[in-house]
Every structure is written in structure tokens, then in C-alpha cells.
Amino acid sequence: MTQSSPEGGPSAPQHLPVVVVGAGPAGLTVGAILRAAGLDCLVLETETREFIERRPRAGVIEEWAVRGLERRGLAANLLVRAELHTACEFRFDGKRYRFAYRELSGSHHWVYPQPLLVTDLVREYVDVRGGRIRFGVRDVRLHDLDGDRPSVSYLCPESGRREVVSCEFVAGCDGARGVTRTSVAAGRARVARHDYGIGWLALLAEAPPSADCVLFGCHPDGFAGQMPRSPGVTRYYLQCPPGDDPENWPHERVWAALRRRLGAAGAAPPVEGRLIEKRVLDMHDYVTEPMASGRLFLAGDAAHLVAPIAAKGLNLALHDAFLLGDSLAARLTAGDDSGLTGYSAECLRRVWDYQEFSQWLSELYHGSAAGDPFRAGTTLARLRRLFTSPTAAASFAEQYLGTAARY
């Protein structure tokens, strides 16, 4: 690491090919790809290693993303430990409708909680591939992004002194609230936003799932979802007003709402258990376009946020990371600029497709509870079409699994 000056000021800059800001799935994947190519880099993370390995996040991973991790030597534990999902179930109009998407498409999902994936990626990047990482850094700043020699500085958690690292490129992978997305040069990027006007109460319960697959309850009272996480832990979602206080949802109200909204003829009720997490998510999206500015390239939530309606966020982060890691490696080892030149456009094709699907799916989930008889009727028609039209079912499966031949 860089050495601090004895006077307590900034240290003399150290030079590395790439500085990655953020140790989430995108940043760690980029770092691991660079290390596999024999390139040195530094990952900067404001949280501790223990925190990022335990931070609860979604874990639905599409098959193409798992294969991408596998090709890069990053999926060994996932392939052994993850649950394979081949179907989901819609519940509406008092009935159950199973959607067997693998039968339609030949593809499936894995469910692997993001903390486990992050743990795997940290171990591979740091412990196996010898990557450099600094946890607990503060006040990260980006400098001279338009020049040939940008740099990143930060406050060292041990000394409190500002360390400076010069580099060829900066990978911005520090999420929606990170410094990199606010560092895109003014006037060079457009941020498109969308607010759904709804909230989801996100719950984690110490209880087994009541079904062997993901459940979507489309109910006049509001959407409800069940996402199995492990044999003893289940993720639930309940539609609620945006900005609602989680304390408005005591234990009894939560389970009564889940039983009602997920209720259907012949269906087992949710298995009640202790709620170990309860927070409200306001459903909104944004897209930064382009996803690059000078020597800064954004990936994951630093570039775009997609509401968890379609469980696409982790998959988009991995897609960005594969493209960015491979493109940086090609540029730094072979002088091939083509990947970096086309990086933003290549990412955004999938980003916008997933955003459109999330918007479409939101109407499917929430239209019944809109308080508008016309929207309720058209929502019911959409739901019925999924189970009466093979063409509609195949189209939904392709979007749900992200298996289009081209984006």
C-alpha cells in the first residue's frame, strides 16, 4: 500500500493500472478478472469485510450470469450450494397458477444469497488471487478523470492520512450512494429516473418457505411475494405506501397480510416465524447514460438502479462487471480499446430491456390494487394470457430469465 508522509499530509502517489471503488459483486468481479489477467489493481471499500459478507441482499441469479462466473473461475461454491429454481407460481383470483419456465425455455434460476456470493468473491480476489483491497476507507475522491493519469485518494482508516493512488482507469462500482456516480462530468451524462409511486415492505423471516418456488400474489389489497432463501429463512415482500414506517407493520399484521394476499385454493399458508428484518423500499429506477466519463467507467448500481420488482439488479451488475473486467484486461494487456469504447452502449441495451420488463411486471403485480376497475380488469387479462397463450408464456419466460439472443 502507499506509505504516508511523516508530516501527516498526503503520501507520494502509488501507481496501479486500475482502482476499483466498491467491493460489491461488480467491483470484486472486475478485480478478480484483472488479477486472472496478471494485472494489479486496488479495491477501495468504505465498509468492513465482515459487514459486506453479512449485508442482506437479494440472491436470484440468472443462468447466463452463473455461467459467466463459472467461465471466470468464480462459481465453484455457488454451483455446489445454490438452489436451482425451475418454476414460479402466480396466485390471483383465488387460484394457483404454476409457471414452469424451464420447460418453456430450457433455462432456470439459481438462488444464492448475495452475502454468500460476496464472501466467495472476496476470498477469490484477496486470498486466492492476491488482490489488494482496503476496507473501512473514508472520504474517497476522484481526480483528473479526463487526463491520461487519473488518481483516487482516500483517508486511511489506520493513520487518518490521505493516501493517493494514480492509475490508468477507475472502475466505479460503489452503488447508488457512492462517490463515483456523482463524479461523472457535468453535462456529459443524462440520468433518466422513474418512480413507481409504491413501496414494498421487505421482510426476512426465520421460517421455511410454504412452497418450493417463488410466489407472486396479485391481490386487490396489494402485491405479496415469497422468495425462498434457505430451508430455514424466507424473504417476503408486501406492497405498502411509499415512505411507510416499518413499525406500522407489527408481527400480527404482517402475517395476516401474507396469508390473505398469498391465499389460494389448495395452497398451504405461509409458515409463521420471527421477523429478523423489516424495512420499506420505495420502488424507483434510474439509468445514467453513458456509463463512462473520461477514464471513469461505472458498473452496477453506480450506473443504474432497477427496482427489485423483477430481481434484475444483481444480474445487471454482473453483466457490467464481465464486460468491464474483460475490456480493461484487453486494453491493458493487448492495447485493444474496442471493448472500452463500446462498453456503455453494450451494457445499456440490456439495462433498458430489463427496465422495461420491470415496468411491465409492476403493472402485473400492482394493477389489481390500483383502485381503478379498468386497470384491475386489464391486469387480470394479462395474468390469464400467461396461462392461455403459449406465445405470451414464451415471451415472459425469455424476459424473466434474460435469455434473449441479443439486447
N, C-alpha and C positions, 0 to 999 in steps of 0.2 A: 504494500500500500504506500501511498505518498507519505513523506515524512514532514512533520510540522516544523516550522522555523522556531528557534529558541526564543524569539521575541513574542511569540504567540500570534503573529499575523498569519496570512495565507502561506502555505508551503509552496515550494517550487513545483510547477506542474509536472505531473507524470503523464506520459503519453501511452494510450492504448488505441487499438483500431476502433472499438465500439464501446460506448457507455449505454447500458440499458437502465432506464429509470422505471422501477416497479418490478416486484418479484411475485406477480401473479402467474397464471398459466401462460399468458402470452410472453411476458418477459423471460420467464425461465425456459420456455421452449426456444425462443430466439437464442438465448445464451447457450443452451445445450447444442443447438445446431452449429453455432460458431465454434464451440470447443471441439466438436466432432470434425470440423474442417481444419483444425490445428490453429485456430485464431484465438487470441487473447481478448478478453472483454471484462468489464466490471458491471455488476448489477448493484443498483442502489435501492434500498427499501427502507421506508420510514418505520415500519413495524418490526417486531422481533421475529425470529424464526419460529418460536413457539406459537406466536399469535397467528401467523399466516397458515401454519399447519393445522390450526384448530378452527379457523374462521368459518362458520357455517355458510355454505353456498350450494347452489343447485348442482346436480350431477347427471343430467341427461346428456349423453354424448352420442352423436350420430356415427353410423358405421364408417363413413369416409374419413371422419376425424380420428377415429381409433386406428384405422389403417395407416393414416398419416403419421400418428405417433409411433405405430409399430415399425414402419419403414425407417424411422429415425432412432430406433432403439429406446423408445420412451414408454412402452406399453406393457412391459413384462408383468408387473404386478396387476395392472388393470385387467389383462386378459385372464388372469387366474382368479381374481377376486370379484370382479364386477358381475352384476346381474344382467342377464340378457333378456330384453323385452321384445316381444314379437306382436303384441296387440295392445289396444287400449279399449276402454269402454265408455260410451256415452250413456247418460241417463237423462231422459226427458219425457215429458208427457206420461210419467208414472211407469215407464218401461225401461228395460236394459237393452242396449244395442252394442254388441261386441264388434270392434273393427280390427280384423286380423290383417295388419298391414304387411307382414312378411309374406303371407300367401299371395297378396296382390303384387308385391314388388320384389320379393326375394331379399329384402334388406330388413334390418332391425336396429334397435337402440341398445346401448349399454347404459346402465345406471351405476355410477361410480361417484360417490360424494366428492365434491371438489376439494375438500381438505385432504383427502387421500391422494388425489392426483397431484396437488401441490407438494405434499410430502415426498412423493415419488420423484417429482421433477427437481426439487431442492437437492435430494440425495444424489440424483444422477449428475446434476450440474456441478455441485460442490464436491461431494465425497468421491464420486467415480471419475468425473472428467476434469476435476481440479479447477473448476471455475472460481473466479473471485467474486465475492459478494460482501457488501457492508449492510448490516441490519441496524435499525434504530437511528439512521441519519436524520438530520433536520435541515430545514431551510435550503432545499435543493434549488439551484439556479442554473439556467442555461445561458450560454454566452456565444456570440459571434456565429450564429447558426447559418448565416449567409456566406461565411468565409470558407476557406479551404481547411481551416484548423479550428473547428468549434471546441468549446470546452464546457464542462459541467463542474460546478462547485457545490460543496455541502459542508455542514458543520459536523465534525467528527463527534460521535457520542461519548467517546472516552476523554478527549482533550478539550472539546468545545471550540477547537480551532477550525478555520475554514480550509478545507482541502480542495485542490484544483486538479482536474484530470482533463487533459486535452485529448482529442480523438479525431477520427475521420468522420464518424457518423454517430448520431444519438437515436436510440430506439425509445420512443415514448410509450410505455406500457403501464402507466401508473393510474389508470382508471379515470372515472368521471370527475373526481375531485383533485386530481393530481396537477402538478405544475406544467406538464408538457402540453396539455390541450389548450392552456391559456398562453402558450409561448408561440403559437403559430402566428406568423407576421400579420399584422392588421391589414385588412384589405386583400389578403391572398386566399382566404378561405371563407366559405359560406357555411353557416350552421343552420340546418333545417330542423325544426322542432315540431313535435306533435304531442298533445295532451289528450288522453282518453277521457278525462273527467270522472274517473272511477278510482277506487283504491282496492287493494287486496290485503286482508289480514293474513299474514304469513305465520304459520304455526308449525312447531316441531313437537311431536308427541312421543312420549315413551310408551309406544303401543304398536303391536303388529298391524300391518295393513289388513283391511277387511276383504281385499280381493288381490289376485295375483298380477294385477296390471294397474296402469294409471287410469283413474276415473275422472270423468268430466261431468259434473252435474249442472245442467242448464235449466234453471228453475225460476219461476216468477219472483221468488224472493231474492234472487241473486245467484251468481255462479258459486260453485264449490268444486274443489279439486282435491284428489288424493294422489300423492306421488310416493310410492314406496322408496325408502332409503336403505333399509336393512331389515332383517327379520324382526327386530325389536323397536325400530324407530320409523315413523311415518311423517312425511311432510303433508300438511293440509293448507289449502287456501280458501278464504271466504271473501266474496265481494262485499265491500263496505264503502261508505262515503270517503272521498279523498280527504286526507288530513285527519281521519278519525283517530281517537285516542284508544290505544290497545286496552286501557283499563276499562273501557266501556264494554269489553268482552270478557266477563268472568267465565270461569270454567263451565258452569252450567249452561250459559248462553251459547258458548262455542259448540258444545257437543249437541245441544238441541238443534242448532242451525245445521250442523253437519248431518245429523240424522234426517232432518227434513229435506235438505237440498240434494242429498245423495240417495234418498229413498227411492226404491223402485220395486215392482212386484218380483218376489223371489230373491231379493238381494239381502245379504247379511248387513246389519247396521254397522257403522264404524265401531271399532273396538276402542273403548274409552281408556285414556291413560293420562299421566301427568304431562302438562304442557311445559316444556323446557325452553321454548322460545315463542315470543309473541310480539310482532311488530307490524306496522302498517306500511305498505308500499304504494306510493302513488304511481299510477301507470302512465308513463310518458316515454317518448323516444327522442333521439336526436341523431343527426348524421353530420359530420364535418367533412366538407368536400372542397379541395382534395385533402387526402390524408398525409400530406407531406408539405414541408416548408423548408427550403434550403437543405441543410444536412440533417434535419429532423424528420423522422418517419413515425407516424402514430400507428398503434395497433390496439385492438380490443376496445374497452370502454373509453379509453382516451380519445378514440376517434369516433365512436358511435355507441349509442345505448339503445338496446331493443328491450322493451318491457318483457317480463318473464311469461307473458301470455303464451308464447309458442316454444319456450325453453330453448331459445336460439343463441343467447349471449355467449356462453362458453364455446359453442361451436364456431361462432364468428371470430372469437378471439384466437382460437387455434388456427383457423384458416388464415387470418392475417399473419400469425407467427410463422407458419410454414413458408408463406410467400416471402416475408421479410427476412427471415433467417437464411433461406436459400439464396435470395437476391443479394444480401450483404456478403455472404460467403463467395458467391460468384464474382462480385465486384472486387473483393479484397484478395482473392487468390488468383483470379484469371483476368482481371480488368474488364469483365463483362458488365456493362451498365444497363443492359436491356431490362433485367428484372426490376431494378430500382426505378427506371424510367416509367415502366408500365405498372408499378406496384399499386398506386392508388386506384387507377381505373379497374384493374383486375379484382381488387378487393371489393370495390363499391358495387360491382354487378351483383355479387352475392348479397351484400349488405342490403341493397334496395329490394331485392327479391324477398329476403327474409322479413324486412319491414312491412312490405305489402301483405305477406301472409299473416303476420301478426295482427295487422289491422283487420283483415278479413276474419280471422279467427276470433278477434274480440267481439265482433258482431254476433258470431255464432254462440259465444259464451254468454254474452251480456244482453243480447237483444230482447230476450224473454222478460227481463226485469226492467226494461226501459220505461215502463208505464205508458207505452204507446201501442195500442192494439194493432196498428199496421206493422210496426217493427216486430212485434211478437209473432204476427202471422207469417211474415217473410222469414223470420228466423226459424220457425218450425218447418217451413218449406225447405230451407237449406239443410236442416238436420235430416229430414226424411229423405232428401235426394241422395245423401251419402250412402244410404242403405237400400236404395231402389235403382240407382243408376251406376252401372259398372264404370262408365267414363268418369263420373264425378268422384267415385271412390278412388280410382287410379290417380286422378289429378291430386286429390287430397293427400294420398299416400306419398306421392313424389315430393310435394311441398313439405309435408310433415317430417320426412326423412332427409330432405336436402339432396335428392338423388338425380336432379335434372342433369342432362348430358352437358349442358353449358349454361352459364349465367351471364 
